[in-house]
Each structure stands twice: as structure tokens, then as C-alpha cells.
Amino acid sequence: MDASAAPPFAIEARGLWRRFGTTVAVAGIDLLVPTGSFYGVVGPNGAGKTTTLSMITGLLRPDAGHVSIHGTDLWADPDVAKRLLGALPDGVRLFDRLTGAQLITYAGLLRGLDRDVVASRTGELLAALDLEQAGSTLVSDYSAGMTKKVALATAIVHGPRVMVLDEPFEAVDPVSAANIRDILRQFVAGGGTVVVSSHVMELVERMCDHVAIVATGRVLAAGTVDEVRGTATLEDRFVELVGGRRTSEGLQWLHTS
């Protein structure tokens, strides 16, 4: 697709609902992610972030609502839509009896890439994510941070146009996190779109150009980072919208003097 003809939204999710038993996890969320944006999704635990990201990547079918990826209906034409996506779900289960290199290779071949292309990209990804020395090690022997990085590699090996990453920096060391941020910034600079969820407001504020604050299964505010935070910090705006701050009164036993 010619860039000039690209739809204005890389992801257009409207009216998403999802219930688990009697619990409503997502209650009519609209999420409009501009093409070429670095979009952050923030919210407290249990806000519905992971459920929302699972629905916009086709991992979970909504009870109601519509999702399109670059103008392609995710549920009406999933093969086309999912080829555009790279997804890093929360708590993803990997084939951990493969080595890191084998796992990335497997993911690339599943995506239909030529074996020579997969071999080249696997080497590049292992180097970029500081996993070269661990490429021949079983994923089951990886640390939590290494597992997160190799999962990210499997999500992007096919060169997607849109990345949806649920807590991509969780358990990742500062140096690796900086490398990942560089990869994502270069991807956006090249015309790609990134959606990340995170609990770290300072990281989202520094990294993203758009943000949505989600709580109780609803979007409380969305837009550019400047629009959402106004004259405050993003963290202050988040606390103002979400509430829930607690004092430490009653914990006198923690005081040593």
C-alpha cells in the first residue's frame, strides 16, 4: 500500500466489550491509534489493558465491537490483518525446549518467510537484543528478561507494520531496555506503528507521542501526550483520573522510632 494512501488509523477499535462470567473486563472501549504513532496504554492493575490488547491483536474475540488494522477488518479477514501485526502478549507461553535461535527461526517460517531470510533476520535480532551468546541455549534456561527479549524477537521477525507489545520492558535490564527503545523508535521513524502498555508513567511520557489512560474497562482520556497530561505530569494526570491513592496511616508498626 502506498504510504500516501494509508488509512489514518493503524488500529481502529470501536465499542469493544468483553465479559468473563459476571465480570465486565472491557466496557465499550474505543481506541484509535494513528498510523506512524508511538502509542502508550496505561492503567492500574485490572483496568482491562491486557484484555483490550488481546482483542485488538485477534488473540481474544470481543463480545461486541469492531477492530480494523490498516483498514482491514480483523475478524472478517484475519489472515490479511494478522500479517500486518506483531504481538507480544502478556505472559506468552513459548516453545521453550527450543534454543533461542530455533524459536525465532520457527516463528519466521510460520510467517511464511524464506529460510535464508529467516536465518539472516534471526542473527540480526539475536545481536540487537544482546542474545548472541544465548542463541544456542534452550529458552527454558533463560532468565525472565531474556525470555521477554526472545519473545519480542518472535513477534517482529516477519517485519510487521504494527507492533502491539504488552509490558515489553518488564523484567528487562536497563541496557536491554534502551536497546529495545531504539529498535522501536527506528521502527516508528520508518513508518511503523507501536502500541505499548506499561505501568511506568515516566517511560511512557518520554517514549510515546500518544497515550490512552484506561481504568475499569473504559478509556478515561486519550490523545497526544501533551493533550492528555495538560500542564501536569502524566503521572499526576493519571492519579487525578484514576484515583485510588491511599495514605500509610495505621502502619505505625513500620516506624522504628
Protein Blocks (a to p, Z undefined) as FASTA:
>chain_A
ZZklpcfbfbacehiacdehjbcfbghiacdddehiacdddddehilmmmmmmmmnopac
cfbdcddeehiafklmmmlmmmmpccddehiacdfkbcfklmmmmmmmmnopafklmmmm
mmmmmmmnopmmmmmpcfklpcfklmmmmmmmmmmmnopabdcdehklgoiafklmmmmm
mmmmmmmmnopacddddfblklmmmmpmbdcddeehiafbgcdfklmnmmacfklmmmmm
ngoiacfehilmmpmZZ
